Amino acid sequence: SDEYPDLPVDLQSTFEPRAGMRLDTAEDGQTRVRRLFPDTVYDLRLVHPDISSSQRTALLEHFVGHAGAVFDYTDPKGATYSVRWADEPKGMPAPNGRWMMQAYLIGTRTDG
């Protein structure tokens, strides 16, 4: 698997765990919880502030080249994830020809 591009990540980025449970009611009226998957799954929203046009291009090319693939991502604190793209990167121009981009990934922690 290929690594995610090395880009600055803003503190506004989020790494949200999914509950991984489905709550429902049994025929007898008792509530029950079913675990949907064994590992915690995370929704990652990476905010890349003030990146260059070439960094933006690298991000978009990574999306195109890995849209259905699993790849590695290491967050700024050193936590590692095995992820897939959840959506196409979104962005808007910033001053001086720079860009503010957001990337959306889904995956599991691989470092325990």
C-alpha positions in Angstrom: 0.0 0.0 0.0 1.2 3.5 -0.7 1.5 6.2 1.9 -0.8 9.3 1.9 1.0 12.4 0.6 3.1 14.3 3.2 1.1 17.4 3.7 0.6 19.8 6.7 -2.4 18.9 8.8 -4.4 21.5 10.7 -5.6 21.1 14.3 -9.2 21.4 12.9 -8.8 17.9 11.4 -11.0 15.3 13.0 -10.4 11.6 13.8 -13.8 10.3 14.9 -14.4 6.7 15.9 -17.7 5.1 14.7 -19.7 3.4 17.4 -19.7 0.1 15.3 -22.9 -0.9 17.0 -26.5 -1.2 15.9 -29.2 -0.8 18.5 -32.6 -2.4 18.0 -35.5 -3.9 19.8 -36.1 -7.7 20.0 -39.6 -9.2 19.5 -40.1 -9.3 23.3 -39.4 -5.6 23.6 -35.9 -5.9 25.0 -33.2 -3.7 23.6 -30.1 -5.3 22.2 -26.8 -4.1 20.7 -25.1 -5.9 17.8 -21.5 -5.2 17.1 -21.0 -4.6 13.4 -17.3 -5.0 13.1 -14.5 -6.1 15.5 -12.1 -3.1 15.1 -13.0 0.5 15.7 -13.5 2.3 12.4 -12.5 6.0 12.1 -13.8 8.7 9.9 -10.9 11.0 9.2 -11.4 14.6 8.0 -7.9 16.0 7.2 -7.7 19.8 6.8 -4.6 20.8 4.8 -4.2 24.6 5.2 -2.2 26.8 2.9 -0.7 24.2 0.6 0.8 24.9 -2.8 -0.7 24.1 -6.2 1.8 21.2 -6.6 0.8 19.8 -3.2 -2.9 20.1 -4.2 -2.1 18.2 -7.4 -0.3 15.5 -5.5 -3.4 15.1 -3.2 -5.8 14.9 -6.2 -3.5 12.5 -8.0 -3.4 10.3 -5.0 -7.2 10.2 -4.9 -7.4 9.3 -8.6 -4.7 6.6 -8.3 -6.0 5.1 -5.0 -9.8 5.7 -5.1 -10.6 2.1 -4.3 -7.4 1.0 -2.7 -6.3 0.6 0.9 -3.2 2.7 1.9 -1.4 3.9 5.0 -1.8 7.2 6.8 0.2 8.4 9.8 -1.4 11.3 11.8 0.6 14.2 13.2 0.8 12.4 16.6 2.3 9.3 15.0 -0.8 7.1 15.1 -1.1 4.9 12.0 -4.2 3.9 10.1 -5.1 1.6 7.2 -7.5 3.7 5.2 -9.5 4.2 2.0 -10.8 7.3 0.4 -14.3 8.1 1.7 -14.9 11.0 -0.7 -13.0 13.2 -3.2 -10.9 15.9 -1.7 -12.5 19.3 -1.5 -10.9 22.7 -1.5 -10.8 26.3 -2.2 -8.2 28.8 -3.2 -6.3 30.7 -0.5 -4.3 33.9 -0.8 -1.2 34.0 -2.9 -2.0 31.1 -5.2 -2.2 28.7 -2.2 -5.0 26.2 -1.4 -7.0 25.0 1.6 -8.0 21.4 1.1 -10.0 18.8 3.0 -9.6 15.1 2.6 -12.0 12.4 3.8 -10.7 8.9 4.7 -12.2 5.9 6.5 -10.2 3.1 8.2 -8.8 1.4 11.2 -5.8 2.0 13.5 -2.9 -0.3 12.8 -0.8 0.6 15.8 -3.0 -0.9 18.5 
